[in-house]
Amino acid sequence: MSPVSPCPQCPHVPMSPMSPCPRCPHAPGVPMTLMSPCPTAISWVLFSSRLGCLGDPGDSGDSGDTEAVLQSVGAVLALTLVTMALPRPLLRLVPAPWDAFCHAWDQLFAFAKGHVDRRVAAVAARGPLAEGDTCVTDLLARERVPVSSIYGNVTELLLAGVDTVASTLAWSLYELARNPGAQAALHRQLLARAAAAATAAALGRLPLLRAVVKETLRVSPGCPQGVPADPVSPQTLITLCHYATSRDSRFFPAPDAFRPERWHPFASLPFGLGPRSCVGRRLAELQLHMALAQVGVPCPHGVTRLSPRCHSPRLQ
């Protein structure tokens, strides 16, 4: 999405992706707006390639392919539980969900394979890379990881790095708009340490910023969870209600309240813990912290409040 694009209802009126049209009630859907920078960030880390999502001259890739990838990511996430829960005989009788699931994965693998192949060929033609000019594909190739494993790992990282960050960022903005006290406190901290918000290395000096993300992940989680001390037989399907476990009053007094200051390091683990924790955790946290810092500093109109009738981020 371009930084400024015409309003769908008023084509002659330019509109910022995060601002409503000045001449009509139309406003962009925040989650869909945030879907533009997230694929660009993860693709740069994986392939050193931008996907054309932002409409900048430096973007690479066909916008149609990128649109197909975003749709495939959504299809995989939507159909995973459906295909896991339906018995195999029923999938044979009603093959549409499984066929759509496989088609979405095929599109993701084909997209990732094309970018991996282009990156490997470009590096081979150019010679040794300078320090800092590497991506995940380069690191895996350097370690002589089989190319099939590179395709698989990069595809899964691509899937994991698009929707999750955009969704969490949308919920963070929603919770801050719904809680003006937390929003004002974050705004004050960002203003007091504006220089820290400009670099990734200095984000450690913004504790409230990190706490906002952690509290958002508690209130609106998408997290793995173990089952301690209970043996689980092979091929057993386990589905937990993360919404309920994240609102356990034993760990979170007033669990429905959004309180970034209450975060405890081992009460909620949205990225998991140990050797099977999320491999993209640091990148996801970096994206979220940097984005919230950039959104939170320029606030010329003061604290943003939601309409009393608004209960959730506007989805499209």
Secondary structure as a PSIPRED ss2 file (coil, helix, strand):
# PSIPRED VFORMAT (PSIPRED V4.0)

   1 M C   1.000  0.000  0.000
   2 S C   1.000  0.000  0.000
   3 P C   1.000  0.000  0.000
   4 V C   1.000  0.000  0.000
   5 S E   0.000  0.000  1.000
   6 P E   0.000  0.000  1.000
   7 C C   1.000  0.000  0.000
   8 P C   1.000  0.000  0.000
   9 Q C   1.000  0.000  0.000
  10 C C   1.000  0.000  0.000
  11 P C   1.000  0.000  0.000
  12 H C   1.000  0.000  0.000
  13 V C   1.000  0.000  0.000
  14 P E   0.000  0.000  1.000
  15 M E   0.000  0.000  1.000
  16 S C   1.000  0.000  0.000
  17 P C   1.000  0.000  0.000
  18 M C   1.000  0.000  0.000
  19 S C   1.000  0.000  0.000
  20 P C   1.000  0.000  0.000
  21 C C   1.000  0.000  0.000
  22 P C   1.000  0.000  0.000
  23 R C   1.000  0.000  0.000
  24 C C   1.000  0.000  0.000
  25 P C   1.000  0.000  0.000
  26 H C   1.000  0.000  0.000
  27 A C   1.000  0.000  0.000
  28 P C   1.000  0.000  0.000
  29 G C   1.000  0.000  0.000
  30 V H   0.000  1.000  0.000
  31 P H   0.000  1.000  0.000
  32 M H   0.000  1.000  0.000
  33 T H   0.000  1.000  0.000
  34 L H   0.000  1.000  0.000
  35 M C   1.000  0.000  0.000
  36 S C   1.000  0.000  0.000
  37 P H   0.000  1.000  0.000
  38 C H   0.000  1.000  0.000
  39 P H   0.000  1.000  0.000
  40 T H   0.000  1.000  0.000
  41 A H   0.000  1.000  0.000
  42 I H   0.000  1.000  0.000
  43 S H   0.000  1.000  0.000
  44 W H   0.000  1.000  0.000
  45 V H   0.000  1.000  0.000
  46 L H   0.000  1.000  0.000
  47 F H   0.000  1.000  0.000
  48 S C   1.000  0.000  0.000
  49 S C   1.000  0.000  0.000
  50 R C   1.000  0.000  0.000
  51 L C   1.000  0.000  0.000
  52 G C   1.000  0.000  0.000
  53 C C   1.000  0.000  0.000
  54 L C   1.000  0.000  0.000
  55 G C   1.000  0.000  0.000
  56 D C   1.000  0.000  0.000
  57 P C   1.000  0.000  0.000
  58 G C   1.000  0.000  0.000
  59 D C   1.000  0.000  0.000
  60 S C   1.000  0.000  0.000
  61 G C   1.000  0.000  0.000
  62 D C   1.000  0.000  0.000
  63 S H   0.000  1.000  0.000
  64 G H   0.000  1.000  0.000
  65 D H   0.000  1.000  0.000
  66 T H   0.000  1.000  0.000
  67 E H   0.000  1.000  0.000
  68 A H   0.000  1.000  0.000
  69 V H   0.000  1.000  0.000
  70 L H   0.000  1.000  0.000
  71 Q H   0.000  1.000  0.000
  72 S H   0.000  1.000  0.000
  73 V H   0.000  1.000  0.000
  74 G H   0.000  1.000  0.000
  75 A H   0.000  1.000  0.000
  76 V H   0.000  1.000  0.000
  77 L H   0.000  1.000  0.000
  78 A H   0.000  1.000  0.000
  79 L H   0.000  1.000  0.000
  80 T H   0.000  1.000  0.000
  81 L H   0.000  1.000  0.000
  82 V H   0.000  1.000  0.000
  83 T H   0.000  1.000  0.000
  84 M H   0.000  1.000  0.000
  85 A H   0.000  1.000  0.000
  86 L C   1.000  0.000  0.000
  87 P C   1.000  0.000  0.000
  88 R H   0.000  1.000  0.000
  89 P H   0.000  1.000  0.000
  90 L H   0.000  1.000  0.000
  91 L H   0.000  1.000  0.000
  92 R H   0.000  1.000  0.000
  93 L H   0.000  1.000  0.000
  94 V C   1.000  0.000  0.000
  95 P C   1.000  0.000  0.000
  96 A H   0.000  1.000  0.000
  97 P H   0.000  1.000  0.000
  98 W H   0.000  1.000  0.000
  99 D H   0.000  1.000  0.000
 100 A H   0.000  1.000  0.000
 101 F H   0.000  1.000  0.000
 102 C H   0.000  1.000  0.000
 103 H H   0.000  1.000  0.000
 104 A H   0.000  1.000  0.000
 105 W H   0.000  1.000  0.000
 106 D H   0.000  1.000  0.000
 107 Q H   0.000  1.000  0.000
 108 L H   0.000  1.000  0.000
 109 F H   0.000  1.000  0.000
 110 A H   0.000  1.000  0.000
 111 F H   0.000  1.000  0.000
 112 A H   0.000  1.000  0.000
 113 K H   0.000  1.000  0.000
 114 G H   0.000  1.000  0.000
 115 H H   0.000  1.000  0.000
 116 V H   0.000  1.000  0.000
 117 D H   0.000  1.000  0.000
 118 R H   0.000  1.000  0.000
 119 R H   0.000  1.000  0.000
 120 V H   0.000  1.000  0.000
 121 A H   0.000  1.000  0.000
 122 A H   0.000  1.000  0.000
 123 V H   0.000  1.000  0.000
 124 A H   0.000  1.000  0.000
 125 A H   0.000  1.000  0.000
 126 R H   0.000  1.000  0.000
 127 G C   1.000  0.000  0.000
 128 P C   1.000  0.000  0.000
 129 L C   1.000  0.000  0.000
 130 A C   1.000  0.000  0.000
 131 E C   1.000  0.000  0.000
 132 G C   1.000  0.000  0.000
 133 D C   1.000  0.000  0.000
 134 T C   1.000  0.000  0.000
 135 C C   1.000  0.000  0.000
 136 V H   0.000  1.000  0.000
 137 T H   0.000  1.000  0.000
 138 D H   0.000  1.000  0.000
 139 L H   0.000  1.000  0.000
 140 L H   0.000  1.000  0.000
 141 A H   0.000  1.000  0.000
 142 R H   0.000  1.000  0.000
 143 E C   1.000  0.000  0.000
 144 R C   1.000  0.000  0.000
 145 V C   1.000  0.000  0.000
 146 P C   1.000  0.000  0.000
 147 V H   0.000  1.000  0.000
 148 S H   0.000  1.000  0.000
 149 S H   0.000  1.000  0.000
 150 I H   0.000  1.000  0.000
 151 Y H   0.000  1.000  0.000
 152 G H   0.000  1.000  0.000
 153 N H   0.000  1.000  0.000
 154 V H   0.000  1.000  0.000
 155 T H   0.000  1.000  0.000
 156 E H   0.000  1.000  0.000
 157 L H   0.000  1.000  0.000
 158 L H   0.000  1.000  0.000
 159 L H   0.000  1.000  0.000
 160 A H   0.000  1.000  0.000
 161 G C   1.000  0.000  0.000
 162 V C   1.000  0.000  0.000
 163 D H   0.000  1.000  0.000
 164 T H   0.000  1.000  0.000
 165 V H   0.000  1.000  0.000
 166 A H   0.000  1.000  0.000
 167 S H   0.000  1.000  0.000
 168 T H   0.000  1.000  0.000
 169 L H   0.000  1.000  0.000
 170 A H   0.000  1.000  0.000
 171 W H   0.000  1.000  0.000
 172 S H   0.000  1.000  0.000
 173 L H   0.000  1.000  0.000
 174 Y H   0.000  1.000  0.000
 175 E H   0.000  1.000  0.000
 176 L H   0.000  1.000  0.000
 177 A H   0.000  1.000  0.000
 178 R H   0.000  1.000  0.000
 179 N C   1.000  0.000  0.000
 180 P H   0.000  1.000  0.000
 181 G H   0.000  1.000  0.000
 182 A H   0.000  1.000  0.000
 183 Q H   0.000  1.000  0.000
 184 A H   0.000  1.000  0.000
 185 A H   0.000  1.000  0.000
 186 L H   0.000  1.000  0.000
 187 H H   0.000  1.000  0.000
 188 R H   0.000  1.000  0.000
 189 Q H   0.000  1.000  0.000
 190 L H   0.000  1.000  0.000
 191 L H   0.000  1.000  0.000
 192 A H   0.000  1.000  0.000
 193 R C   1.000  0.000  0.000
 194 A C   1.000  0.000  0.000
 195 A C   1.000  0.000  0.000
 196 A H   0.000  1.000  0.000
 197 A H   0.000  1.000  0.000
 198 A H   0.000  1.000  0.000
 199 T C   1.000  0.000  0.000
 200 A C   1.000  0.000  0.000
 201 A H   0.000  1.000  0.000
 202 A H   0.000  1.000  0.000
 203 L H   0.000  1.000  0.000
 204 G H   0.000  1.000  0.000
 205 R H   0.000  1.000  0.000
 206 L C   1.000  0.000  0.000
 207 P H   0.000  1.000  0.000
 208 L H   0.000  1.000  0.000
 209 L H   0.000  1.000  0.000
 210 R H   0.000  1.000  0.000
 211 A H   0.000  1.000  0.000
 212 V H   0.000  1.000  0.000
 213 V H   0.000  1.000  0.000
 214 K H   0.000  1.000  0.000
 215 E H   0.000  1.000  0.000
 216 T H   0.000  1.000  0.000
 217 L H   0.000  1.000  0.000
 218 R H   0.000  1.000  0.000
 219 V H   0.000  1.000  0.000
 220 S C   1.000  0.000  0.000
 221 P C   1.000  0.000  0.000
 222 G C   1.000  0.000  0.000
 223 C C   1.000  0.000  0.000
 224 P C   1.000  0.000  0.000
 225 Q C   1.000  0.000  0.000
 226 G C   1.000  0.000  0.000
 227 V C   1.000  0.000  0.000
 228 P C   1.000  0.000  0.000
 229 A C   1.000  0.000  0.000
 230 D C   1.000  0.000  0.000
 231 P C   1.000  0.000  0.000
 232 V C   1.000  0.000  0.000
 233 S C   1.000  0.000  0.000
 234 P C   1.000  0.000  0.000
 235 Q C   1.000  0.000  0.000
 236 T C   1.000  0.000  0.000
 237 L C   1.000  0.000  0.000
 238 I C   1.000  0.000  0.000
 239 T C   1.000  0.000  0.000
 240 L C   1.000  0.000  0.000
 241 C C   1.000  0.000  0.000
 242 H H   0.000  1.000  0.000
 243 Y H   0.000  1.000  0.000
 244 A H   0.000  1.000  0.000
 245 T H   0.000  1.000  0.000
 246 S C   1.000  0.000  0.000
 247 R C   1.000  0.000  0.000
 248 D C   1.000  0.000  0.000
 249 S C   1.000  0.000  0.000
 250 R C   1.000  0.000  0.000
 251 F C   1.000  0.000  0.000
 252 F C   1.000  0.000  0.000
 253 P C   1.000  0.000  0.000
 254 A C   1.000  0.000  0.000
 255 P C   1.000  0.000  0.000
 256 D C   1.000  0.000  0.000
 257 A C   1.000  0.000  0.000
 258 F C   1.000  0.000  0.000
 259 R C   1.000  0.000  0.000
 260 P H   0.000  1.000  0.000
 261 E H   0.000  1.000  0.000
 262 R H   0.000  1.000  0.000
 263 W C   1.000  0.000  0.000
 264 H C   1.000  0.000  0.000
 265 P C   1.000  0.000  0.000
 266 F C   1.000  0.000  0.000
 267 A C   1.000  0.000  0.000
 268 S C   1.000  0.000  0.000
 269 L C   1.000  0.000  0.000
 270 P C   1.000  0.000  0.000
 271 F C   1.000  0.000  0.000
 272 G C   1.000  0.000  0.000
 273 L C   1.000  0.000  0.000
 274 G C   1.000  0.000  0.000
 275 P C   1.000  0.000  0.000
 276 R C   1.000  0.000  0.000
 277 S C   1.000  0.000  0.000
 278 C C   1.000  0.000  0.000
 279 V C   1.000  0.000  0.000
 280 G C   1.000  0.000  0.000
 281 R H   0.000  1.000  0.000
 282 R H   0.000  1.000  0.000
 283 L H   0.000  1.000  0.000
 284 A H   0.000  1.000  0.000
 285 E H   0.000  1.000  0.000
 286 L H   0.000  1.000  0.000
 287 Q H   0.000  1.000  0.000
 288 L H   0.000  1.000  0.000
 289 H H   0.000  1.000  0.000
 290 M H   0.000  1.000  0.000
 291 A H   0.000  1.000  0.000
 292 L H   0.000  1.000  0.000
 293 A H   0.000  1.000  0.000
 294 Q H   0.000  1.000  0.000
 295 V H   0.000  1.000  0.000
 296 G H   0.000  1.000  0.000
 297 V C   1.000  0.000  0.000
 298 P C   1.000  0.000  0.000
 299 C C   1.000  0.000  0.000
 300 P C   1.000  0.000  0.000
 301 H C   1.000  0.000  0.000
 302 G C   1.000  0.000  0.000
 303 V C   1.000  0.000  0.000
 304 T C   1.000  0.000  0.000
 305 R C   1.000  0.000  0.000
 306 L C   1.000  0.000  0.000
 307 S C   1.000  0.000  0.000
 308 P C   1.000  0.000  0.000
 309 R C   1.000  0.000  0.000
 310 C C   1.000  0.000  0.000
 311 H C   1.000  0.000  0.000
 312 S C   1.000  0.000  0.000
 313 P C   1.000  0.000  0.000
 314 R C   1.000  0.000  0.000
 315 L C   1.000  0.000  0.000
 316 Q C   1.000  0.000  0.000
